[in-house]
Amino acid sequence: MIFWQYNIDGDYWVQKADFPGVERSSATGFTIDGIGYLGTGYDGVDELSDFYSYNPSSNVWTQKADYMGGVRQAAIGFAGNGTGYVGTGYDGDNDRKDFYKYNPTTDTWSELVGFGGEKRRFGTTFTINDKVYIGTGCK
């Protein structure tokens, strides 16, 4: 799957290294210390749990530990304080409200207390002053 980088200053696009995973929709991701992380999603047949990192300095994708929450599409992803977080979404049978954190140093996932709101997929998130806000989506 082809990836592109947009140069804001020069107003042009540059093709980057191809994503090594299967083509997918409804994936999620986050950025930690300038490294992009992308995973989960739906390949048109099945929900996915694989995860990858992208290093823009070396233009290299690396497969990481699979998402601990199992197969998932339309999940929420965000990062804070050097840790990635992924939760909610749809597992192929049910909407979910569980959450997991990712440690990039050890390439491990661990379970957190579940999201306090209703189960949902296609939610959105933003962070202000070290507080995370989750909203919208469908259930």
N, CA, C and O of each residue as an XYZ file, in Angstrom:
556
protein
N       0.847     -1.154      0.000
C       0.000      0.000      0.000
C       0.908      1.237      0.000
O       1.819      1.339      0.823
N       0.669      2.141     -0.889
C       1.507      3.320     -1.081
C       1.234      4.376     -0.006
O       0.085      4.625      0.358
N       2.301      4.987      0.489
C       2.200      6.089      1.445
C       2.867      7.325      0.860
O       3.836      7.233      0.106
N       2.326      8.486      1.227
C       2.819      9.760      0.724
C       3.040     10.725      1.875
O       2.371     10.655      2.906
N       3.985     11.620      1.677
C       4.265     12.689      2.642
C       4.016     14.021      1.940
O       4.459     14.235      0.812
N       3.303     14.910      2.623
C       3.041     16.236      2.069
C       4.015     17.247      2.661
O       4.178     17.312      3.879
N       4.653     18.022      1.819
C       5.563     19.080      2.238
C       4.784     20.394      2.220
O       4.472     20.923      1.153
N       4.472     20.915      3.409
C       3.658     22.127      3.525
C       4.377     23.329      2.933
O       3.775     24.118      2.206
N       5.669     23.473      3.243
C       6.423     24.637      2.776
C       6.517     24.685      1.254
O       6.342     25.747      0.657
N       6.790     23.550      0.626
C       6.966     23.516     -0.825
C       5.703     23.181     -1.597
O       5.695     23.271     -2.824
N       4.623     22.793     -0.900
C       3.348     22.439     -1.524
C       3.515     21.316     -2.562
O       3.107     21.451     -3.716
N       4.132     20.191     -2.115
C       4.286     19.045     -3.005
C       4.234     17.753     -2.197
O       4.354     17.772     -0.972
N       4.055     16.635     -2.889
C       3.963     15.311     -2.289
C       5.189     14.482     -2.635
O       5.739     14.617     -3.729
N       5.632     13.611     -1.703
C       6.759     12.708     -1.906
C       6.297     11.295     -1.543
O       5.768     11.071     -0.455
N       6.501     10.342     -2.463
C       6.150      8.959     -2.167
C       7.146      8.379     -1.163
O       8.353      8.585     -1.289
N       6.637      7.656     -0.172
C       7.453      7.041      0.871
C       7.395      5.517      0.733
O       6.736      4.993     -0.166
N       8.087      4.816      1.627
C       8.115      3.348      1.601
C       6.699      2.784      1.692
O       5.858      3.297      2.430
N       6.454      1.734      0.937
C       5.138      1.086      0.963
C       4.860      0.481      2.333
O       5.756     -0.073      2.971
N       3.621      0.590      2.778
C       3.170     -0.046      4.011
C       3.209     -1.560      3.801
O       2.676     -2.040      2.800
N       3.827     -2.343      4.720
C       3.993     -3.775      4.505
C       2.766     -4.630      4.831
O       2.709     -5.794      4.433
N       1.799     -4.081      5.537
C       0.622     -4.862      5.901
C      -0.381     -4.931      4.755
O      -0.179     -4.335      3.698
N      -1.458     -5.663      4.982
C      -2.513     -5.757      3.977
C      -3.261     -4.430      3.887
O      -3.299     -3.661      4.848
N      -3.852     -4.171      2.727
C      -4.674     -2.971      2.589
C      -5.818     -3.059      3.570
O      -6.336     -4.141      3.845
N      -6.217     -1.890      4.108
C      -7.235     -1.870      5.147
C      -7.954     -0.539      5.188
O      -7.467      0.473      4.685
N      -9.107     -0.567      5.790
C      -9.838      0.651      6.132
C     -10.048      0.640      7.637
O      -9.794     -0.371      8.291
N     -10.502      1.735      8.184
C     -10.871      1.833      9.597
C      -9.731      1.478     10.554
O      -9.975      0.964     11.645
N      -8.482      1.753     10.145
C      -7.322      1.537     11.017
C      -7.227      2.690     12.019
O      -7.964      3.671     11.922
N      -6.320      2.559     12.971
C      -6.071      3.634     13.920
C      -4.568      3.831     14.064
O      -3.779      3.000     13.615
N      -4.182      4.927     14.686
C      -2.764      5.183     14.853
C      -2.490      6.285     15.853
O      -3.399      6.913     16.396
N      -1.196      6.499     16.080
C      -0.740      7.554     16.981
C       0.728      7.815     16.670
O       1.351      7.057     15.927
N       1.278      8.879     17.231
C       2.680      9.237     17.029
C       3.361      9.386     18.379
O       2.839     10.045     19.278
N       4.536      8.768     18.519
C       5.341      8.892     19.735
C       6.759      9.258     19.314
O       7.393      8.533     18.548
N       7.253     10.383     19.816
C       8.624     10.823     19.556
C       8.987     10.792     18.069
O      10.075     10.350     17.700
N       8.079     11.259     17.228
C       8.346     11.360     15.795
C       8.223     10.068     15.017
O       8.495     10.047     13.817
N       7.817      8.984     15.672
C       7.597      7.694     15.012
C       6.088      7.477     14.912
O       5.367      7.623     15.899
N       5.615      7.125     13.710
C       4.189      6.853     13.508
C       3.881      5.394     13.772
O       4.676      4.513     13.443
N       2.730      5.141     14.364
C       2.262      3.781     14.636
C       0.895      3.618     13.997
O       0.035      4.488     14.129
N       0.692      2.504     13.303
C      -0.551      2.262     12.568
C      -0.927      0.801     12.700
O      -0.076     -0.081     12.585
N      -2.211      0.545     12.942
C      -2.626     -0.848     13.037
C      -4.121     -1.023     13.148
O      -4.889     -0.068     13.039
N      -4.510     -2.234     13.361
C      -5.897     -2.703     13.395
C      -6.572     -2.353     12.065
O      -5.886     -2.056     11.087
N      -7.887     -2.384     12.018
C      -8.603     -2.045     10.802
C      -9.378     -3.219     10.236
O      -9.602     -4.228     10.905
N      -9.782     -3.056      8.976
C     -10.645     -4.022      8.295
C     -10.132     -4.196      6.871
O      -9.958     -3.214      6.150
N      -9.887     -5.449      6.458
C      -9.342     -5.696      5.117
C     -10.407     -6.029      4.081
O     -10.073     -6.468      2.981
N     -11.672     -5.832      4.404
C     -12.774     -6.145      3.499
C     -13.411     -7.489      3.798
O     -14.510     -7.780      3.327
N     -12.715     -8.317      4.587
C     -13.224     -9.627      4.985
C     -13.178     -9.772      6.500
O     -14.153    -10.200      7.118
N     -12.046     -9.415      7.095
C     -11.821     -9.614      8.524
C     -11.322     -8.345      9.209
O     -10.712     -7.479      8.582
N     -11.594     -8.255     10.502
C     -10.975     -7.234     11.338
C      -9.534     -7.678     11.598
O      -9.225     -8.868     11.552
N      -8.660     -6.709     11.870
C      -7.230     -6.989     12.008
C      -6.716     -6.570     13.386
O      -7.333     -5.744     14.059
N      -5.572     -7.151     13.807
C      -4.961     -6.786     15.085
C      -3.483     -6.420     14.940
O      -2.836     -6.078     15.929
N      -2.938     -6.487     13.714
C      -1.516     -6.214     13.535
C      -1.208     -4.727     13.711
O      -2.079     -3.875     13.538
N       0.045     -4.433     14.056
C       0.489     -3.052     14.298
C       1.885     -2.863     13.718
O       2.693     -3.791     13.721
N       2.169     -1.662     13.222
C       3.441     -1.330     12.593
C       3.900      0.044     13.057
O       3.095      0.881     13.466
N       5.219      0.262     12.984
C       5.752      1.603     13.212
C       6.393      2.084     11.919
O       6.846      1.290     11.094
N       6.422      3.411     11.760
C       7.083      4.017     10.609
C       8.058      5.069     11.108
O       7.682      5.986     11.838
N       9.332      4.925     10.702
C      10.367      5.878     11.063
C      10.633      6.765      9.841
O      11.200      6.294      8.855
N      10.234      8.042      9.892
C      10.424      8.901      8.718
C      11.894      9.203      8.423
O      12.229      9.515      7.280
N      12.775      9.121      9.414
C      14.199      9.380      9.183
C      14.833      8.314      8.296
O      15.644      8.623      7.423
N      14.458      7.061      8.524
C      15.018      5.954      7.740
C      14.073      5.479      6.642
O      14.456      4.667      5.800
N      12.818      5.989      6.648
C      11.794      5.589      5.676
C      11.551      4.075      5.732
O      11.440      3.410      4.702
N      11.471      3.543      6.973
C      11.328      2.094      7.177
C      10.114      1.798      8.056
O       9.902      2.428      9.092
N       9.323      0.818      7.608
C       8.222      0.273      8.398
C       8.729     -0.955      9.147
O       9.534     -1.717      8.613
N       8.255     -1.154     10.401
C       8.628     -2.312     11.205
C       7.377     -2.890     11.853
O       6.600     -2.161     12.468
N       7.180     -4.205     11.715
C       6.035     -4.819     12.376
C       6.277     -4.854     13.873
O       7.383     -5.155     14.322
N       5.244     -4.545     14.647
C       5.297     -4.502     16.100
C       4.391     -5.586     16.683
O       3.764     -6.346     15.945
N       4.330     -5.650     18.003
C       3.440     -6.605     18.670
C       1.997     -6.328     18.266
O       1.576     -5.174     18.184
N       1.242     -7.396     18.013
C      -0.178     -7.245     17.684
C      -0.912     -6.543     18.818
O      -0.527     -6.636     19.984
N      -1.967     -5.846     18.454
C      -2.828     -5.166     19.420
C      -3.401     -6.187     20.397
O      -3.997     -7.179     19.976
N      -3.227     -5.957     21.681
C      -3.618     -6.902     22.728
C      -5.137     -7.084     22.826
O      -5.602     -8.111     23.321
N      -5.903     -6.115     22.367
C      -7.357     -6.186     22.469
C      -8.008     -7.084     21.437
O      -9.234     -7.179     21.390
N      -7.213     -7.745     20.610
C      -7.750     -8.623     19.574
C      -8.076     -7.853     18.306
O      -7.703     -6.690     18.154
N      -8.776     -8.517     17.403
C      -9.113     -7.865     16.138
C     -10.021     -6.667     16.398
O     -10.860     -6.679     17.298
N      -9.825     -5.625     15.574
C     -10.557     -4.380     15.851
C     -10.563     -3.494     14.622
O      -9.558     -3.405     13.917
N     -11.651     -2.857     14.365
C     -11.710     -1.786     13.377
C     -12.411     -0.591     14.003
O     -13.157     -0.734     14.972
N     -12.169      0.577     13.449
C     -12.821      1.816     13.873
C     -12.551      2.154     15.332
O     -13.416      2.703     16.016
N     -11.347      1.828     15.813
C     -10.949      2.125     17.192
C     -10.414      3.556     17.284
O     -10.169      4.211     16.271
N     -10.244      4.017     18.506
C      -9.659      5.333     18.784
C      -8.189      5.118     19.149
O      -7.861      4.200     19.900
N      -7.311      5.962     18.619
C      -5.900      5.912     18.970
C      -5.381      7.302     19.301
O      -5.761      8.281     18.658
N      -4.513      7.390     20.303
C      -3.875      8.655     20.667
C      -2.625      8.329     21.472
O      -2.423      7.184     21.878
N      -1.786      9.335     21.702
C      -0.562      9.138     22.475
C      -0.398     10.248     23.491
O      -0.900     11.358     23.309
N       0.313      9.933     24.565
C       0.639     10.915     25.590
C       1.776     10.414     26.451
O       1.817      9.236     26.809
N       2.703     11.299     26.787
C       3.821     10.964     27.670
C       4.589      9.729     27.220
O       4.980      8.908     28.049
N       4.810      9.588     25.908
C       5.605      8.488     25.393
C       4.909      7.148     25.337
O       5.560      6.118     25.162
N       3.591      7.145     25.483
C       2.805      5.917     25.470
C       1.674      6.046     24.467
O       1.083      7.118     24.337
N       1.364      4.961     23.750
C       0.233      4.939     22.829
C      -0.973      4.303     23.490
O      -0.837      3.456     24.373
N      -2.144      4.715     23.060
C      -3.393      4.190     23.613
C      -4.348      3.852     22.473
O      -4.482      4.623     21.523
N      -5.013      2.696     22.566
C      -5.997      2.282     21.572
C      -7.154      1.627     22.307
O      -6.961      0.819     23.215
N      -8.357      1.992     21.893
C      -9.536      1.377     22.514
C     -10.803      1.656     21.740
O     -10.791      2.319     20.703
N     -11.874      1.148     22.254
C     -13.208      1.165     21.643
C     -13.146      0.460     20.288
O     -12.224     -0.320     20.052
N     -14.082      0.707     19.413
C     -14.095      0.086     18.093
C     -15.033     -1.103     18.013
O     -15.865     -1.326     18.893
N     -14.880     -1.857     16.939
C     -15.751     -2.994     16.619
C     -14.882     -4.224     16.371
O     -13.923     -4.151     15.603
N     -15.203     -5.366     17.014
C     -14.378     -6.573     16.911
C     -14.905     -7.609     15.927
O     -14.418     -8.739     15.907
N     -15.877     -7.250     15.122
C     -16.471     -8.197     14.176
C     -17.797     -8.736     14.656
O     -18.600     -9.218     13.857
N     -18.040     -8.660     15.968
C     -19.299     -9.105     16.556
C     -19.964     -8.016     17.398
O     -21.188     -7.889     17.401
N     -19.153     -7.234     18.112
C     -19.691     -6.263     19.067
C     -18.891     -4.968     19.058
O     -17.697     -4.960     18.760
N     -19.575     -3.864     19.390
C     -18.869     -2.628     19.699
C     -18.183     -2.822     21.044
O     -18.658     -3.583     21.888
N     -17.060     -2.129     21.240
C     -16.260     -2.335     22.441
C     -16.023     -1.019     23.173
O     -16.208      0.061     22.613
N     -15.605     -1.130     24.455
C     -15.223      0.040     25.240
C     -13.952     -0.209     26.054
O     -13.619      0.568     26.949
N     -13.240     -1.306     25.735
C     -11.987     -1.607     26.417
C     -10.873     -0.711     25.890
O     -10.984     -0.160     24.795
N      -9.798     -0.564     26.665
C      -8.656      0.275     26.283
C      -7.352     -0.399     26.680
O      -7.281     -1.096     27.692
N      -6.317     -0.182     25.868
C      -5.000     -0.756     26.093
C      -3.944      0.304     25.833
O      -4.149      1.215     25.031
N      -2.799      0.178     26.524
C      -1.698      1.120     26.276
C      -0.518      0.361     25.698
O      -0.300     -0.815     25.990
N       0.241      1.074     24.864
C       1.390      0.502     24.174
C       2.668      1.171     24.649
O       2.770      2.397     24.663
N       3.646      0.354     25.041
C       4.958      0.842     25.453
C       5.927      0.603     24.284
O       6.261     -0.547     24.001
N       6.381      1.657     23.602
C       7.259      1.455     22.445
C       8.657      0.949     22.814
O       9.322      0.339     21.977
N       9.110      1.183     24.029
C      10.439      0.727     24.447
C      10.483     -0.792     24.562
O      11.462     -1.421     24.160
N       9.415     -1.383     25.113
C       9.373     -2.841     25.300
C       8.527     -3.552     24.245
O       8.470     -4.782     24.224
N       7.861     -2.778     23.358
C       6.978     -3.337     22.332
C       5.923     -4.244     22.953
O       5.691     -5.364     22.498
N       5.278     -3.721     24.024
C       4.259     -4.505     24.722
C       2.993     -3.684     24.937
O       3.033     -2.457     25.022
N       1.881     -4.384     25.023
C       0.575     -3.801     25.323
C       0.159     -4.227     26.718
O       0.529     -5.310     27.171
N      -0.611     -3.385     27.410
C      -1.204     -3.769     28.688
C      -2.602     -3.175     28.772
O      -2.877     -2.111     28.217
N      -3.476     -3.880     29.472
C      -4.879     -3.472     29.563
C      -5.050     -2.368     30.591
O      -4.389     -2.355     31.630
N      -5.951     -1.439     30.281
C      -6.323     -0.343     31.178
C      -7.768     -0.510     31.622
O      -8.477     -1.400     31.152
N      -8.187      0.347     32.523
C      -9.609      0.417     32.870
C     -10.355      0.809     31.607
O      -9.895      1.683     30.872
N     -11.488      0.190     31.338
C     -12.259      0.484     30.129
C     -12.797      1.902     30.101
O     -12.913      2.561     31.133
N     -13.119      2.354     28.912
C     -13.714      3.657     28.678
C     -15.007      3.788     29.477
O     -15.809      2.854     29.502
N     -15.227      4.931     30.131
C     -16.389      5.128     30.997
C     -17.693      5.388     30.265
O     -18.764      5.262     30.859
N     -17.628      5.746     28.999
C     -18.846      6.008     28.224
C     -19.397      4.736     27.612
O     -19.003      3.627     27.971
N     -20.317      4.925     26.678
C     -20.930      3.786     26.009
C     -19.979      3.166     24.989
O     -19.069      3.825     24.486
N     -20.207      1.885     24.694
C     -19.453      1.219     23.633
C     -19.650      2.012     22.350
O     -20.721      2.572     22.119
N     -18.603      2.059     21.509
C     -18.717      2.824     20.271
C     -17.644      2.433     19.276
O     -16.632      1.829     19.633
N     -17.876      2.781     18.041
C     -16.880      2.692     16.975
C     -16.858      4.017     16.228
O     -17.822      4.780     16.292
N     -15.786      4.293     15.534
C     -15.604      5.544     14.786
C     -15.675      6.780     15.683
O     -16.110      7.844     15.241
N     -15.248      6.642     16.944
C     -15.182      7.806     17.825
C     -14.043      8.720     17.408
O     -13.274      8.406     16.499
N     -13.949      9.830     18.072
C     -12.856     10.765     17.820
C     -12.265     11.207     19.141
O     -12.901     11.074     20.187
N     -11.058     11.731     19.100
C     -10.382     12.130     20.327
C      -9.489     13.333     20.084
O      -9.009     13.557     18.973
N      -9.276     14.097     21.137
C      -8.274     15.159     21.127
C      -7.778     15.345     22.544
O      -8.430     14.936     23.504
N      -6.614     15.970     22.666
C      -5.977     16.161     23.968
C      -5.744     17.638     24.210
O      -5.258     18.352     23.333
N      -6.098     18.101     25.417
C      -5.833     19.477     25.848
C      -5.260     19.414     27.255
O      -5.865     18.829     28.152
N      -4.090     20.019     27.448
C      -3.458     20.072     28.776
C      -3.423     18.711     29.463
O      -3.842     18.588     30.614
N      -2.933     17.701     28.776
C      -2.780     16.346     29.315
C      -4.088     15.675     29.712
O      -4.083     14.716     30.483
N      -5.195     16.166     29.198
C      -6.493     15.503     29.388
C      -7.002     15.056     28.026
O      -6.930     15.807     27.053
N      -7.518     13.825     27.959
C      -8.001     13.248     26.710
C      -9.525     13.337     26.679
O     -10.207     13.021     27.653
N     -10.031     13.775     25.541
C     -11.477     13.876     25.331
C     -11.883     12.921     24.236
O     -11.276     12.907     23.165
N     -12.906     12.118     24.488
C     -13.410     11.147     23.527
C     -14.881     11.437     23.297
O     -15.640     11.643     24.244
N     -15.273     11.451     22.047
C     -16.671     11.719     21.755
C     -17.091     11.165     20.409
O     -16.328     10.486     19.722
N     -18.280     11.463     20.068
C     -18.965     11.057     18.840
C     -18.818      9.579     18.577
O     -18.650      8.798     19.514
N     -18.877      9.177     17.324
C     -18.862      7.770     16.966
C     -20.276      7.243     16.857
O     -21.245      7.990     16.988
N     -20.383      5.956     16.617
C     -21.708      5.330     16.542
C     -21.705      4.087     17.416
O     -20.657      3.519     17.724
N     -22.901      3.683     17.805
C     -23.036      2.519     18.671
C     -24.121      1.610     18.162
O     -24.385      0.569     18.763
